[in-house]
Amino acid sequence: MICARFVSPSRKRQPPPEPLPEPEEKLVQFGSHMLAGTKRRLKQAAAREGRKQYETLHDAVTEYLARHHPELSED
């Protein structure tokens, strides 16, 4: 369920993206720090897409690595 305070009535809801495939690797817990506003926007974006925050963050990090460090790609 998406919290109403995170969804603007003027925005059209997009269909949820395809779920992540079953991980070939085990998920590991990850801890870090980020600015409060960034964390809030991550939470809102994940809620709007009907996803978990870690899924959205995983996609962002994977895209960053592919774009800026292609030599580290998963083979």
N, C-alpha and C positions, 0 to 999 in steps of 0.2 A: 504494500500500500504506500502510495506517495503522499507525503505530508502536504497539505494544501498550501502552506506558507511558502513552499519552495517552487510552486508552479504558478506562473503568471497566467491569468485567464486569457490574456491576449495571445499567448503562444499556443500554437498547435502542437499537440503531443505527437512525437515521432514514434513509429513502431520500435519496440526494443530490438537492439542488435542481436545477432546470433550469439548464443552462449559460448563461452570459451570451451575449446575442446578439452577432453579429459587430459589433465597434465601427464606428460610422460615422466616428468620429474616430480618429486614430492614437493608440495608447497612448504616453505619455511617461513617462520615468523620474521618480520622485518620491522625494526624500529628506527625512527629518525625524527627530525624536527622540520617543521615548515611554518611559514607565517600563518597566523590565524585566518586571515582573509582568503588565502589560498586553500586552506583546509575546508573552509566554509563553501567555497566554490566547487571544490572536488565533491563534497557531500551533495550539493545541489545538482551537479551534473550527473552523478551516479544515480540519484533519485529520479531525475527526469528520464533517464534511460532505462530505469528498472534494473539496475545492476548494482553489484557490491562495489564499495570504494576501491578495494584492492584490485578488482578487475579493470577498472578505469585507470588506476595508477599503473598497473602492469602494462596496459596498452601504451600509455604515455612513455614509460621508460623504454619499452621495446622499440617504439618509433624513434625516440631520441638516439638510442644506440645504433639503430640501422642508418640513421641520417648522418650522425656525427662520428661514428666509429664502426664503419662497415667491416673492418678487419676483425671485429669481435663477433661477427654473425654466428648464429647457431647453425651448425652443419649437421 
